[in-house]
Amino acid sequence: MPLVTGIVFTGTFGFLLFIFSFFRVPKRTLTIREDAIVAPADGKVVAIEEIQADEYFTDRRIQVSIFMSPLNVHLRRNPVRGEVTYSRYHKGKYLVAWHPKSSTENERHSVV
């Protein structure tokens, strides 16, 4: 029985550490300037491409896609200073991040 208890404790403690790591909010020194754009999320830029916008804007826009692994801080920031003019929550699927349709079919929140 002590072996099972040790395994359960170790697994639970490891999961707790992962949760604390996943939702951490580290202190950051940001560059606050009118001509600067702050990265909205930690992670790796996987694509910079021109797309046809279809939600708020209706013209072609540049999309920067950032992949956040489970080890990255999962906190998103507003990349520029301004006023929020549009905010919409989209219910959706929970496809893996590398799925081609994940950015359009997954649950997400749009802010303009």
C-alpha positions as a Markdown table, in Angstrom:
| # | Residue | x | y | z |
|---|---|---|---|---|
| 1 | Met | 0.0 | 0.0 | 0.0 |
| 2 | Pro | 2.8 | 2.6 | 0.7 |
| 3 | Leu | 4.0 | 2.1 | -2.9 |
| 4 | Val | 0.6 | 2.9 | -4.4 |
| 5 | Thr | 0.3 | 5.9 | -2.0 |
| 6 | Gly | 3.8 | 7.2 | -3.2 |
| 7 | Ile | 2.9 | 6.8 | -6.8 |
| 8 | Val | -0.4 | 8.6 | -6.4 |
| 9 | Phe | 1.3 | 11.4 | -4.4 |
| 10 | Thr | 4.1 | 11.8 | -6.9 |
| 11 | Gly | 1.6 | 11.9 | -9.9 |
| 12 | Thr | -0.6 | 14.4 | -8.1 |
| 13 | Phe | 2.3 | 16.6 | -7.1 |
| 14 | Gly | 3.7 | 16.5 | -10.6 |
| 15 | Phe | 0.3 | 17.5 | -12.1 |
| 16 | Leu | 0.0 | 20.3 | -9.6 |
| 17 | Leu | 3.4 | 21.7 | -10.6 |
| 18 | Phe | 2.4 | 21.5 | -14.2 |
| 19 | Ile | -0.8 | 23.5 | -13.5 |
| 20 | Phe | 1.2 | 26.1 | -11.6 |
| 21 | Ser | 3.7 | 26.3 | -14.5 |
| 22 | Phe | 1.0 | 26.5 | -17.2 |
| 23 | Phe | -1.0 | 29.3 | -15.6 |
| 24 | Arg | 2.0 | 31.3 | -14.2 |
| 25 | Val | 2.2 | 35.1 | -14.7 |
| 26 | Pro | 5.8 | 36.1 | -14.8 |
| 27 | Lys | 6.8 | 39.8 | -14.3 |
| 28 | Arg | 7.8 | 41.3 | -17.7 |
| 29 | Thr | 9.4 | 44.6 | -18.6 |
| 30 | Leu | 7.5 | 45.7 | -21.7 |
| 31 | Thr | 8.6 | 48.3 | -24.3 |
| 32 | Ile | 5.7 | 50.8 | -24.1 |
| 33 | Arg | 6.0 | 53.1 | -27.1 |
| 34 | Glu | 3.6 | 54.4 | -29.7 |
| 35 | Asp | 5.6 | 52.8 | -32.6 |
| 36 | Ala | 6.2 | 49.4 | -30.9 |
| 37 | Ile | 4.1 | 46.2 | -31.0 |
| 38 | Val | 4.5 | 43.8 | -28.1 |
| 39 | Ala | 4.3 | 40.1 | -28.7 |
| 40 | Pro | 0.7 | 39.1 | -27.7 |
| 41 | Ala | 1.8 | 35.6 | -26.5 |
| 42 | Asp | 4.8 | 33.5 | -25.6 |
| 43 | Gly | 5.7 | 30.8 | -28.1 |
| 44 | Lys | 7.1 | 30.3 | -31.5 |
| 45 | Val | 6.0 | 32.2 | -34.6 |
| 46 | Val | 5.0 | 29.5 | -37.1 |
| 47 | Ala | 3.5 | 31.5 | -39.9 |
| 48 | Ile | 3.3 | 35.1 | -41.2 |
| 49 | Glu | 1.0 | 35.2 | -44.1 |
| 50 | Glu | -1.5 | 37.3 | -45.9 |
| 51 | Ile | -5.1 | 36.2 | -45.4 |
| 52 | Gln | -8.6 | 37.3 | -46.4 |
| 53 | Ala | -10.3 | 38.6 | -43.3 |
| 54 | Asp | -13.9 | 37.6 | -42.9 |
| 55 | Glu | -15.1 | 38.5 | -39.4 |
| 56 | Tyr | -14.7 | 42.2 | -38.6 |
| 57 | Phe | -12.5 | 43.4 | -41.5 |
| 58 | Thr | -13.3 | 42.3 | -45.1 |
| 59 | Asp | -10.0 | 43.0 | -46.8 |
| 60 | Arg | -6.7 | 41.2 | -46.9 |
| 61 | Arg | -4.6 | 41.3 | -43.7 |
| 62 | Ile | -1.3 | 40.0 | -42.4 |
| 63 | Gln | -1.8 | 37.1 | -39.9 |
| 64 | Val | 1.0 | 36.2 | -37.4 |
| 65 | Ser | 0.4 | 32.7 | -36.0 |
| 66 | Ile | 2.1 | 31.8 | -32.7 |
| 67 | Phe | 2.2 | 28.2 | -31.4 |
| 68 | Met | 2.2 | 28.0 | -27.6 |
| 69 | Ser | 3.4 | 24.6 | -26.3 |
| 70 | Pro | 2.3 | 23.4 | -22.8 |
| 71 | Leu | 5.6 | 24.8 | -21.5 |
| 72 | Asn | 4.9 | 28.3 | -22.6 |
| 73 | Val | 3.1 | 30.9 | -20.4 |
| 74 | His | -0.5 | 30.8 | -21.5 |
| 75 | Leu | -1.3 | 34.5 | -21.0 |
| 76 | Arg | -2.2 | 36.7 | -23.9 |
| 77 | Arg | -1.5 | 40.4 | -24.0 |
| 78 | Asn | -2.8 | 43.2 | -26.1 |
| 79 | Pro | 0.0 | 44.0 | -28.6 |
| 80 | Val | -0.8 | 47.7 | -29.0 |
| 81 | Arg | -2.4 | 50.4 | -27.0 |
| 82 | Gly | -5.9 | 51.4 | -28.1 |
| 83 | Glu | -9.6 | 51.1 | -27.6 |
| 84 | Val | -11.5 | 47.8 | -28.0 |
| 85 | Thr | -14.2 | 48.3 | -30.7 |
| 86 | Tyr | -15.2 | 44.6 | -31.2 |
| 87 | Ser | -15.1 | 41.6 | -28.9 |
| 88 | Arg | -16.6 | 38.2 | -29.7 |
| 89 | Tyr | -16.4 | 34.7 | -28.2 |
| 90 | His | -16.6 | 31.8 | -30.6 |
| 91 | Lys | -17.7 | 28.4 | -29.4 |
| 92 | Gly | -15.8 | 25.7 | -31.2 |
| 93 | Lys | -13.9 | 22.5 | -31.3 |
| 94 | Tyr | -10.7 | 21.5 | -29.4 |
| 95 | Leu | -8.5 | 20.4 | -32.3 |
| 96 | Val | -4.8 | 20.0 | -31.6 |
| 97 | Ala | -2.9 | 23.3 | -32.2 |
| 98 | Trp | -1.0 | 22.0 | -35.3 |
| 99 | His | -4.3 | 21.0 | -37.1 |
| 100 | Pro | -4.7 | 23.2 | -40.2 |
| 101 | Lys | -8.2 | 24.2 | -39.2 |
| 102 | Ser | -7.5 | 24.8 | -35.5 |
| 103 | Ser | -7.3 | 28.6 | -35.8 |
| 104 | Thr | -10.8 | 28.8 | -37.5 |
| 105 | Glu | -12.7 | 25.9 | -35.9 |
| 106 | Asn | -11.4 | 25.9 | -32.3 |
| 107 | Glu | -12.9 | 27.8 | -29.4 |
| 108 | Arg | -11.4 | 31.3 | -29.5 |
| 109 | His | -12.0 | 35.0 | -28.7 |
| 110 | Ser | -11.7 | 37.8 | -31.2 |
| 111 | Val | -10.7 | 41.3 | -30.1 |
| 112 | Val | -10.3 | 44.4 | -32.4 |
